[in-house]
């Protein structure tokens, strides 16, 4: 009887641990997505600035026009 009770207790503890682990994983996933989105929004302006800069070919053509 005590062995069965001990096994049931262990199962309950494992089930609770699993629920906690799933909850923590869910929270970490949400946080990672939030941080990932934040980093993307920080990087986007840099990329846009880079795209608006003249490419080397345009710089070369501009320099020829100035000669």
C-alpha positions as CSV (number, residue, x, y, z in Angstrom):
1,X,0.0,0.0,0.0
2,X,2.8,2.5,0.9
3,X,4.6,1.6,-2.3
4,X,1.5,2.4,-4.4
5,X,1.0,5.6,-2.6
6,X,4.7,6.6,-3.1
7,X,4.4,5.8,-6.8
8,X,1.2,7.9,-7.1
9,X,2.9,10.8,-5.3
10,X,5.9,10.5,-7.7
11,X,3.6,10.6,-10.7
12,X,1.8,13.7,-9.3
13,X,5.1,15.4,-8.8
14,X,6.3,14.5,-12.3
15,X,3.1,15.8,-13.8
16,X,3.4,19.1,-11.9
17,X,7.0,19.4,-13.0
18,X,6.0,18.8,-16.6
19,X,3.3,21.4,-16.4
20,X,5.8,23.9,-15.0
21,X,8.4,23.0,-17.7
22,X,5.8,23.5,-20.5
23,X,4.8,26.8,-19.0
24,X,8.4,28.0,-18.7
25,X,9.1,26.9,-22.2
26,X,6.1,28.8,-23.5
27,X,7.1,31.9,-21.7
28,X,10.7,31.7,-22.9
29,X,9.5,31.1,-26.5
30,X,7.2,34.2,-26.2
31,X,10.1,36.2,-24.8
32,X,12.5,35.0,-27.6
33,X,9.9,36.0,-30.2
34,X,9.5,39.4,-28.5
35,X,13.3,40.0,-28.4
36,X,13.7,38.7,-31.9
37,X,11.1,41.2,-33.1
38,X,12.7,44.0,-31.2
39,X,16.1,43.2,-32.7
40,X,14.6,43.1,-36.2
41,X,13.0,46.5,-35.7
42,X,16.4,47.9,-34.5
43,X,18.2,46.4,-37.5
44,X,15.7,47.5,-40.1
45,X,16.6,51.3,-40.1
46,X,20.2,50.4,-40.5
47,X,19.4,48.2,-43.5
48,X,17.2,50.9,-45.0
49,X,20.0,53.5,-44.6
50,X,22.4,51.1,-46.2
51,X,20.1,50.6,-49.2
52,X,19.7,54.3,-49.7
53,X,23.4,54.9,-49.9
54,X,24.9,55.0,-53.3
55,X,26.3,51.8,-54.6
56,X,30.0,51.9,-55.8
57,X,28.8,52.0,-59.5
58,X,26.7,55.1,-58.8
59,X,29.7,56.7,-57.0
60,X,31.9,55.9,-60.0
61,X,29.5,57.4,-62.5
62,X,29.1,60.5,-60.3
63,X,32.9,60.9,-60.1
64,X,33.1,60.6,-63.9
65,X,30.5,63.3,-64.3
66,X,32.5,65.6,-62.0
67,X,35.7,65.2,-64.1
